Amino acid sequence: MSNYIDTYSVTDLRHKTNEILKLANAKGMVYLVRRSKTEAAIIDLDYLNALREAYEDYLDTLEFDKTIKLKKISLEKHKQSYRKTL
């Protein structure tokens, strides 16, 4: 989603804050440039929340993949080993 048409300088942000925030809301994000280098992005809150949820789902998937590979034991064996520890 690196569309440099939606790039604004920090000076633009000072002078056109409302306009830039509306564009970020409409397009999902806009980039901020300082000294000819892209330094930051202004991201729509809904887009940020969607990214967070997707990342959490990804982490859940990784955790599930780890646990699915664990050795499975029957309930009876688990009960027996539990009784031995008491």
TORPA-4810 file (N, C-alpha, C, O; in nm, 3 decimals):
<nodes>
NODE_1_0.082_-0.118_0.000_0.000_0.000_0.000_0.087_0.125_0.000_0.049_0.227_0.058_M
NODE_2_0.200_0.120_-0.062_0.293_0.231_-0.065_0.262_0.322_-0.184_0.325_0.311_-0.289_S
NODE_3_0.167_0.409_-0.165_0.124_0.499_-0.271_0.174_0.639_-0.237_0.114_0.708_-0.155_N
NODE_4_0.283_0.681_-0.300_0.346_0.808_-0.265_0.267_0.929_-0.314_0.307_1.042_-0.286_Y
NODE_5_0.157_0.909_-0.384_0.069_1.021_-0.417_0.007_1.075_-0.289_-0.023_1.194_-0.281_I
NODE_6_-0.012_0.990_-0.189_-0.071_1.029_-0.062_0.037_1.061_0.040_0.033_1.013_0.153_D
NODE_7_0.135_1.142_0.000_0.247_1.179_0.084_0.245_1.329_0.107_0.226_1.408_0.015_T
NODE_8_0.264_1.367_0.234_0.260_1.508_0.271_0.377_1.541_0.360_0.426_1.456_0.435_Y
NODE_9_0.422_1.664_0.353_0.532_1.708_0.438_0.477_1.743_0.576_0.357_1.760_0.595_S
NODE_10_0.568_1.754_0.670_0.529_1.795_0.804_0.471_1.936_0.800_0.378_1.967_0.875_V
NODE_11_0.524_2.022_0.713_0.470_2.156_0.696_0.326_2.150_0.646_0.240_2.225_0.693_T
NODE_12_0.299_2.060_0.549_0.162_2.041_0.501_0.071_2.003_0.618_-0.042_2.051_0.629_D
NODE_13_0.121_1.916_0.704_0.041_1.870_0.818_0.007_1.987_0.909_-0.105_1.996_0.961_L
NODE_14_0.102_2.077_0.930_0.075_2.194_1.014_-0.034_2.283_0.954_-0.119_2.335_1.026_R
NODE_15_-0.030_2.300_0.823_-0.121_2.394_0.758_-0.253_2.332_0.712_-0.354_2.402_0.700_H
NODE_16_-0.253_2.202_0.686_-0.373_2.136_0.632_-0.413_2.015_0.716_-0.450_1.911_0.662_K
NODE_17_-0.406_2.028_0.846_-0.431_1.913_0.935_-0.565_1.847_0.908_-0.570_1.725_0.891_T
NODE_18_-0.671_1.922_0.903_-0.805_1.864_0.883_-0.814_1.791_0.750_-0.870_1.681_0.743_N
NODE_19_-0.761_1.851_0.644_-0.766_1.789_0.511_-0.689_1.657_0.510_-0.736_1.557_0.455_E
NODE_20_-0.571_1.657_0.570_-0.488_1.536_0.571_-0.553_1.427_0.656_-0.548_1.310_0.620_I
NODE_21_-0.612_1.465_0.769_-0.682_1.366_0.851_-0.801_1.306_0.778_-0.827_1.186_0.789_L
NODE_22_-0.875_1.388_0.704_-0.987_1.336_0.625_-0.939_1.240_0.517_-1.003_1.138_0.493_K
NODE_23_-0.826_1.272_0.453_-0.772_1.181_0.351_-0.726_1.049_0.413_-0.749_0.942_0.357_L
NODE_24_-0.663_1.058_0.529_-0.619_0.936_0.597_-0.740_0.850_0.632_-0.734_0.727_0.621_A
NODE_25_-0.847_0.913_0.674_-0.970_0.840_0.707_-1.029_0.775_0.582_-1.075_0.661_0.588_N
NODE_26_-1.029_0.848_0.471_-1.089_0.797_0.347_-1.003_0.689_0.281_-1.057_0.592_0.228_A
NODE_27_-0.872_0.704_0.283_-0.784_0.613_0.210_-0.719_0.507_0.298_-0.657_0.414_0.246_K
NODE_28_-0.731_0.520_0.430_-0.669_0.421_0.518_-0.541_0.473_0.580_-0.515_0.449_0.697_G
NODE_29_-0.460_0.545_0.502_-0.337_0.602_0.554_-0.279_0.703_0.457_-0.304_0.700_0.337_M
NODE_30_-0.200_0.792_0.513_-0.119_0.885_0.434_0.020_0.887_0.497_0.035_0.862_0.616_V
NODE_31_0.120_0.917_0.416_0.258_0.920_0.462_0.302_1.062_0.491_0.257_1.156_0.426_Y
NODE_32_0.391_1.076_0.590_0.449_1.205_0.623_0.598_1.204_0.590_0.670_1.109_0.621_L
NODE_33_0.643_1.311_0.525_0.781_1.322_0.482_0.848_1.436_0.557_0.790_1.544_0.574_V
NODE_34_0.971_1.411_0.601_1.052_1.516_0.661_1.191_1.507_0.601_1.254_1.400_0.602_R
NODE_35_1.239_1.619_0.549_1.371_1.626_0.484_1.385_1.521_0.373_1.485_1.451_0.363_R
NODE_36_1.282_1.512_0.291_1.278_1.423_0.174_1.282_1.275_0.209_1.314_1.192_0.124_S
NODE_37_1.249_1.242_0.332_1.249_1.101_0.374_1.114_1.071_0.439_1.067_1.145_0.525_K
NODE_38_1.053_0.960_0.397_0.927_0.919_0.459_0.957_0.877_0.603_1.034_0.785_0.627_T
NODE_39_0.894_0.947_0.696_0.923_0.928_0.839_0.811_0.858_0.915_0.837_0.784_1.010_E
NODE_40_0.687_0.881_0.872_0.574_0.828_0.950_0.452_0.817_0.861_0.452_0.855_0.744_A
NODE_41_0.347_0.762_0.921_0.219_0.751_0.851_0.108_0.788_0.948_0.117_0.762_1.068_A
NODE_42_0.005_0.847_0.895_-0.118_0.869_0.971_-0.216_0.764_0.922_-0.248_0.758_0.803_I
NODE_43_-0.262_0.682_1.016_-0.344_0.567_0.981_-0.484_0.584_1.038_-0.501_0.622_1.153_I
NODE_44_-0.583_0.554_0.956_-0.722_0.555_1.000_-0.739_0.456_1.115_-0.683_0.347_1.111_D
NODE_45_-0.814_0.494_1.215_-0.831_0.412_1.334_-0.896_0.276_1.303_-0.855_0.175_1.360_L
NODE_46_-0.994_0.274_1.215_-1.057_0.146_1.178_-0.957_0.054_1.109_-0.956_-0.067_1.133_D
NODE_47_-0.873_0.112_1.023_-0.770_0.034_0.953_-0.669_-0.021_1.053_-0.628_-0.137_1.043_Y
NODE_48_-0.628_0.061_1.149_-0.534_0.017_1.252_-0.594_-0.097_1.334_-0.525_-0.196_1.362_L
NODE_49_-0.719_-0.084_1.374_-0.784_-0.191_1.450_-0.794_-0.320_1.370_-0.776_-0.429_1.425_N
NODE_50_-0.821_-0.309_1.241_-0.826_-0.428_1.156_-0.688_-0.494_1.147_-0.677_-0.617_1.150_A
NODE_51_-0.584_-0.413_1.138_-0.447_-0.467_1.136_-0.415_-0.538_1.267_-0.356_-0.646_1.267_L
NODE_52_-0.454_-0.478_1.379_-0.430_-0.540_1.509_-0.502_-0.673_1.521_-0.445_-0.771_1.568_R
NODE_53_-0.627_-0.678_1.479_-0.703_-0.803_1.486_-0.640_-0.910_1.398_-0.630_-1.026_1.437_E
NODE_54_-0.597_-0.871_1.279_-0.533_-0.967_1.189_-0.404_-1.020_1.250_-0.374_-1.139_1.239_A
NODE_55_-0.327_-0.933_1.314_-0.203_-0.975_1.378_-0.231_-1.069_1.495_-0.161_-1.169_1.512_Y
NODE_56_-0.332_-1.037_1.575_-0.369_-1.126_1.686_-0.414_-1.262_1.634_-0.380_-1.365_1.693_E
NODE_57_-0.490_-1.264_1.526_-0.531_-1.391_1.465_-0.410_-1.470_1.418_-0.404_-1.592_1.434_D
NODE_58_-0.313_-1.400_1.360_-0.190_-1.465_1.314_-0.116_-1.527_1.432_-0.070_-1.641_1.423_Y
NODE_59_-0.103_-1.453_1.543_-0.035_-1.506_1.661_-0.110_-1.626_1.719_-0.049_-1.722_1.764_L
NODE_60_-0.243_-1.620_1.718_-0.324_-1.733_1.764_-0.298_-1.856_1.677_-0.290_-1.968_1.728_D
NODE_61_-0.286_-1.835_1.547_-0.259_-1.945_1.455_-0.123_-2.007_1.485_-0.109_-2.129_1.485_T
NODE_62_-0.023_-1.924_1.509_0.110_-1.976_1.544_0.105_-2.057_1.672_0.166_-2.164_1.681_L
NODE_63_0.034_-2.007_1.772_0.022_-2.079_1.899_-0.052_-2.212_1.880_-0.012_-2.314_1.937_E
NODE_64_-0.157_-2.211_1.800_-0.230_-2.335_1.771_-0.139_-2.436_1.701_-0.140_-2.555_1.734_F
NODE_65_-0.060_-2.387_1.605_0.031_-2.477_1.534_0.131_-2.542_1.629_0.168_-2.658_1.611_D
NODE_66_0.176_-2.468_1.731_0.268_-2.525_1.829_0.199_-2.631_1.913_0.256_-2.738_1.935_K
NODE_67_0.076_-2.603_1.959_0.009_-2.696_2.048_-0.040_-2.820_1.976_-0.049_-2.927_2.036_T
NODE_68_-0.072_-2.809_1.850_-0.123_-2.925_1.776_-0.014_-3.030_1.758_-0.042_-3.148_1.738_I
NODE_69_0.111_-2.986_1.765_0.223_-3.078_1.747_0.265_-3.146_1.877_0.351_-3.234_1.876_K
NODE_70_0.205_-3.106_1.990_0.238_-3.167_2.117_0.194_-3.313_2.119_0.095_-3.351_2.056_L
NODE_71_0.268_-3.392_2.193_0.234_-3.534_2.205_0.102_-3.547_2.280_0.084_-3.486_2.386_K
NODE_72_0.012_-3.625_2.226_-0.119_-3.644_2.286_-0.118_-3.771_2.370_-0.065_-3.874_2.329_K
NODE_73_-0.177_-3.759_2.489_-0.191_-3.877_2.574_-0.339_-3.894_2.608_-0.416_-3.799_2.606_I
NODE_74_-0.373_-4.014_2.638_-0.514_-4.042_2.671_-0.547_-3.984_2.808_-0.458_-3.956_2.889_S
NODE_75_-0.675_-3.966_2.831_-0.720_-3.915_2.959_-0.682_-4.009_3.073_-0.646_-3.964_3.182_L
NODE_76_-0.689_-4.138_3.047_-0.654_-4.237_3.151_-0.506_-4.225_3.191_-0.473_-4.228_3.310_E
NODE_77_-0.420_-4.211_3.094_-0.278_-4.196_3.126_-0.253_-4.066_3.203_-0.171_-4.061_3.294_K
NODE_78_-0.325_-3.964_3.165_-0.310_-3.836_3.234_-0.356_-3.850_3.380_-0.290_-3.799_3.470_H
NODE_79_-0.468_-3.919_3.402_-0.518_-3.939_3.538_-0.417_-4.019_3.621_-0.392_-3.987_3.737_K
NODE_80_-0.359_-4.123_3.559_-0.261_-4.206_3.630_-0.139_-4.125_3.669_-0.091_-4.135_3.782_Q
NODE_81_-0.089_-4.044_3.578_0.029_-3.964_3.610_-0.003_-3.856_3.713_0.082_-3.819_3.793_S
NODE_82_-0.125_-3.806_3.709_-0.167_-3.706_3.808_-0.175_-3.768_3.947_-0.134_-3.706_4.045_Y
NODE_83_-0.227_-3.890_3.956_-0.239_-3.957_4.085_-0.102_-3.985_4.145_-0.084_-3.979_4.267_R
NODE_84_-0.004_-4.015_4.060_0.131_-4.043_4.108_0.195_-3.919_4.170_0.278_-3.931_4.261_K
NODE_85_0.159_-3.803_4.122_0.220_-3.681_4.175_0.157_-3.638_4.306_0.215_-3.556_4.377_T
NODE_86_0.039_-3.692_4.342_-0.026_-3.655_4.468_0.032_-3.731_4.579_-0.010_-3.714_4.694_L
</nodes>
